[in-house]
Structures are given as structure tokens and as C-alpha cells.
Amino acid sequence: MHRLTLPRLLAQDAVQGPPPVGVDLHALLTEAGSADLAERLREPAARVLVISGDGDPTCHNNETVLRRAPLLVEEGLRHVEAALRQAPFAPPLAVAAETLAQIALIARYGAAWFRAVGTPAAPGSVLCTVHTGTGLPQVVETAVGTPVRTLLGADHARTAQAVLLGGVSGVWVPGPRALDTRWEPRGEGARVIAALPYGRCGVAVSARMPRLAASRCRGGEAEALRIASALDDLSVPGAFDAVVRWSTQATERADDPATHAAARLLLSALAVFPREFEAHAAGRCTAQPWEAEPCGAERGAAEPMTGIEPA
């Protein structure tokens, strides 16, 4: 039996022996708590499309599992292809690389094994990209419900003035409240945690987010870039008012989830970093110069870690 403790997905011994054959994937996935995926497999599809990215430049989960566990991804892909109702003119079935690797493990070790970690509502292990504010981001294998403090580690948790939960589609949360939060991915937010250490500038970090999110904004890309430019120099007459107005009005854009999320993130930054925004509006910044990007978005710039057990 493969390990019950973490890491499981990123473990070096995740693949041992030949893969099982004749797997009833629909039943296994349903029992494992992935009924939605089981239902998707029942729909006709021309082929399986492997999702290698995460849709968020601050997130490195899928690319990490492709690099660390390519055999698992390939094995899971074969299981899905065997269960697929192939139809030449149907759309492809898109499945994330991480999900394919989990499918391979479920097929090998069973639904009960998969549910041995996690919560009843969110069973199994998941990957999360953790930016500590120093050095490269790290991809950790953990479970929903793990405290943010545990994911960051004691030293980085102690120096965090605020934490961004959810990447470019997330929200800023003040450090003390965020550290006591049990991590649970929500909605469109990526599985990303980014700590901002004391002495770093919340405005400067927040200014990068509209640029990172702009390409995802349907019809609002130019506006997001304009707001990012305004954030670069809030002392320009009208710049601060434009930022506040956009962050409050664009949150009503229910027709454009990406624009809505970008505005919500900026609105949370205004609430968490009021003194920094006031200082920038007056033409000064009280933060120390950066030594490293708190939310580095370089593709492939991540260091995989071992698993982190829920506390």
C-alpha cells in the first residue's frame, strides 16, 4: 500500500509496479468524492486535452506535477481515455495534469485511501503554490483545512503583514487573521498563498496584479492596464480617485468574472494597506526596497517541497 501520509502525489515512490487494468473509473471517482468528474466522463468527447497551466501566472501546480510526476499523469490519461465516450465531432475533455495524476493514484490504491486525508467535502491531497516573500515560490502537497500559518512555516508566518489568498483572483487578508485561517480554495481563485513581509510595499505588489490579470479580463483589459499605470504613481492628480472608483464599480461586473476578481483584489488591498496608499498618494513610499518578488510569476520558477500535513 502506498503511503497514507503526505506527500503522496509528489512522492518519489508514487508509481510502483504495473498499473491496474479493467478499472471502473466512474464508480471509483464517485466513491472518492469526484462525482462531477465522473459525470463529465460520461459525456461524449473527441479526445482528452491535458491542462498543463494553472490560468494564473503566480500558480505553478500543474507544471510542477508534470515535471515531478510525469508517469502518473500519463497513467491517469490512459485511464481517462479508456473510460471516455469518444465522438469525433464532440469538444475535447479538458483535464488538469494534477487531476490526471490523482486519478492514477485512485485507480491504484482505491477511493478509501484517497479520502484518508482532506475533509468530507474536499477529500484527498491538493497542490498549493506558496510564496513566502523571499526566494522562489514552493509547491506543497497538503489538504484542504491546513492552517495558512502551517503552509507558510513558522519563520515566514511571523514576518507576514498580510497574505494574498487565491493569486490574481484572490483577496488580501491582514496577517493575524490570515494566519489563523484554515486554507480552503474558493471559487475562481487559484490555489496560491502569498505572504507579504513587514517592510514591503502593499501598493507596489498590488500594482502588479491588474497587469497579470489584464489578459483574462473580457473587454476590460485596457481598463485594467490603465488602473495598473495609475497605481504606479498615485501622486498624479486624479490617479487615486480613479483607482478607488474602478475598484468599487468593477466589482459589479458580474458579466466578466476576471474583471470582477481583479477589482475585488484591489478593493481588499485598499482596505488592508490604507497607510501605504495614503503615502503613495502623497508621493512617497515608506517600504524598504525589495530584495525578491513576493509573487514572482516566472514560468517554472518554483521549488517543489515535501508534503505538509494538516494540523
Secondary structure, DSSP 8 states (H G I E B T S, - for coil): ---SSS-SSS-TTS--S---SS--HHHHHHHTT-HHHHHHHHSEES-EEEE-S-SSTT--HHHHHHHH-HHHHHHHHHHHHHH-EE-TTS--EEEEHHHHHHHHHHHHH-HHHHTTSB-SSSBS-EEEEEE-SSSS-EEEEE-TT-BHHHHH-HHHHHTEEEEEESGGGSEEEEHHHHHTSB----TT--SEEEEEETTS-HHHHHHHHHHHHHTTSTTTHHHHHHHHHHHH-TTSTTHHHHHHHHHHHGGG-TT-HHHHHHHHHHHHHHHH-HHHHHHHHTT---S---SS-TT---TT--EEEEE----
